[in-house]
Amino acid sequence: MNPSLRDLSYFLAVVAHGHLGRAASACAVTQPALSKSLKRLEEDTGLALFDRGARAVRPTAAGLAFAEHARKVVDQYEDAIRHAQALSSGEGGLLRVGATAAAMDTAVLPALEILLPESPGLRVVSTMGVADELHDLLEQGALDAVVAPMERVVPAALRQQAVGRDDLRIVVRRGHPLLKHEAVTLEVLAGQRWILPKRTSLLRQQLDAAYANAWLEPPVPVLEVDFVSAGALKLVAKGDSLTVVPATLLEDATGVVALPTAAKLPLRREVALVTRRSAVWSPQMKALRASLQRANTDATTNQKDA
């Protein structure tokens, strides 16, 4: 048995699309050519890979198991090609980076400020989305790496490594009445108007846990957002709401300041670089990791000096 990479790629396209016509279109081949490829692959493997219905083509249990291994083979081949191209082009090449909205401004863009001037031939394609979607793209080989807040669990085919940390601050508008206090307690904070990320975010979970540990009810936000953006900070600057942001965002924010608190809130966020376990690390990926670490170190130093 010696299935070709092309047959494996066509097979994976059919698994992804669940339809021969759409898969053929995605692969830029005719449907008869695609069907012939699938038949050849089933003959080579001795497996019934699909249940063919009138409107859809669904992988069998054997097909799903085979797809998992086929995807690794195709990914490794594509990684090897990109790696070889990167080596032959010196500082050039292509780097495809995914990032969550929370990590793009605080981690990826500062890293690119370091990386791009040092690699004048490098081309970067960035994709922003939610973690689950980015993980899927990474597993499919559409991304080389993802930068996102560290998660407790990632898919088995992926691995994450810490490349930095965001210290988080509770912020209010300049002149807010709470700034008259030397330090503000959890009880006082709970009664304020909050703009907070949704309960699925690690930041929100940390805040709720701090209140639970103190046997207090957590704040109920007046506005829940996917992430605290520059627009949310403008709302804070013009009103009496509170929010929590990475300390690095405060450097460029206007009209808001960090609030001193009497409670020791463990508000911090580890930033991770997520890659496929089977990935061949190109020079560009290694350079991205180093730039993320350098940017985080620079930001931490600036915060201490401020």
C-alpha positions, -999 to 999 in steps of 0.1 A, spaced: 0 0 0 15 34 -11 -13 60 -13 -1 93 -29 -3 126 -11 -27 138 -37 -51 110 -30 -48 117 8 -55 154 1 -86 146 -20 -98 122 6 -95 149 34 -113 174 12 -143 150 9 -142 144 47 -143 182 52 -170 191 27 -192 159 29 -200 163 -7 -181 151 -38 -190 182 -60 -179 207 -34 -148 188 -26 -139 186 -63 -144 223 -67 -122 230 -37 -95 208 -51 -98 222 -86 -104 188 -102 -133 171 -119 -157 150 -99 -149 118 -119 -112 124 -111 -120 128 -74 -141 96 -74 -113 77 -91 -89 89 -65 -112 78 -36 -117 44 -52 -79 40 -56 -74 49 -20 -101 24 -8 -85 -3 -29 -50 5 -15 -61 5 21 -87 -23 18 -111 -1 38 -146 12 31 -139 49 38 -173 64 30 -210 58 32 -223 73 0 -258 87 1 -279 105 -24 -269 139 -13 -240 135 10 -208 114 15 -200 106 51 -169 89 64 -173 55 80 -158 48 114 -127 34 96 -127 66 74 -127 89 104 -98 70 120 -79 70 87 -85 107 83 -68 115 116 -36 99 104 -39 111 68 -41 147 81 -9 143 100 9 129 69 -3 158 47 5 184 74 40 171 79 46 172 42 34 207 38 54 218 68 85 202 54 80 221 21 75 255 39 105 247 61 127 240 31 115 271 13 122 292 44 157 278 46 164 285 9 150 320 11 170 331 41 150 358 60 120 355 36 91 331 36 55 331 47 43 330 83 5 324 89 -4 335 124 -38 333 142 -46 353 172 -75 360 195 -87 396 198 -73 397 233 -39 386 221 -36 406 189 -29 441 203 -11 430 235 11 402 221 12 397 183 15 433 171 43 442 196 61 410 185 58 419 148 73 453 156 104 434 165 102 406 139 94 425 107 123 449 107 147 421 114 133 399 86 127 423 56 117 395 32 92 379 56 55 380 47 30 376 75 -7 367 71 -27 372 103 -61 358 111 -81 370 141 -109 348 156 -120 329 187 -97 302 201 -118 272 190 -120 284 154 -83 292 153 -74 257 168 -95 241 140 -76 261 113 -43 252 130 -52 215 130 -62 217 93 -28 232 84 -43 266 74 -22 283 101 14 279 113 8 291 149 -18 307 171 -13 332 199 -39 332 226 -44 333 263 -32 301 279 -60 275 282 -63 247 307 -68 222 279 -62 223 241 -69 196 215 -47 166 217 -31 173 183 -19 207 195 6 219 221 9 253 238 38 270 255 39 301 275 56 331 258 46 358 282 22 371 308 -3 400 310 -7 416 343 -42 429 345 -55 461 361 -89 474 372 -94 507 356 -117 537 360 -120 571 345 -98 599 357 -115 617 385 -137 587 395 -149 589 431 -132 556 439 -98 572 434 -102 592 466 -97 560 485 -62 547 492 -74 512 484 -108 498 475 -122 465 489 -139 437 471 -172 446 487 -171 481 473 -160 469 439 -189 445 437 -214 473 439 -200 492 409 -210 493 373 -188 468 355 -179 462 318 -166 426 318 -157 398 294 -182 369 292 -181 341 318 -163 318 295 -132 340 296 -103 332 319 -102 368 332 -138 367 342 -133 333 359 -104 347 379 -124 376 391 -154 354 400 -130 330 418 -116 359 439 -150 368 451 -160 332 458 -128 327 479 -139 357 499 -174 343 503 -188 373 484 -212 375 454 -192 386 423 -200 418 403 -229 417 379 -218 436 348 -239 461 330 -222 452 298 -207 419 288 -182 418 258 -161 392 241 -130 411 251 -123 446 265 -114 467 235 -104 503 229 -140 511 224 -149 497 259 -122 518 274 -138 549 259 -170 540 276 -151 537 309 -134 571 303 -167 588 297 -187 573 326 -185 556 360 -180 520 348 -151 498 358 -133 472 337 -102 450 337 -75 453 310 -39 442 304 -14 466 319 2 470 284 -30 486 271 -29 514 297 3 528 281 -17 541 251 -51 546 268 -63 581 275 -88 592 302 -85 560 323 -62 550 352 -55 519 373 -74 516 405 -56 507 437 -73 478 455 -70 465 491 -77 430 479 -50 409 464 -67 399 431 -47 373 412 -56 389 379 -30 378 353 -31 360 320 -5 337 305 -1 342 268 6 310 248 20 301 214 0 271 201 13 248 174 6 214 160 25 186 178 36 172 145 47 206 131 82 210 116 94 243 131 105 267 104 130 296 111 100 320 109 81 302 137 112 301 159 117 339 152 80 346 161 84 327 194 116 347 202 99 380 193 69 373 215 91 366 244 112 397 238 82 419 234 67 406 267 100 412 285 102 447 272 66 454 282 73 441 317 104 462 321 85 493 310 58 487 335 84 484 363 101 516 352 68 535 350 
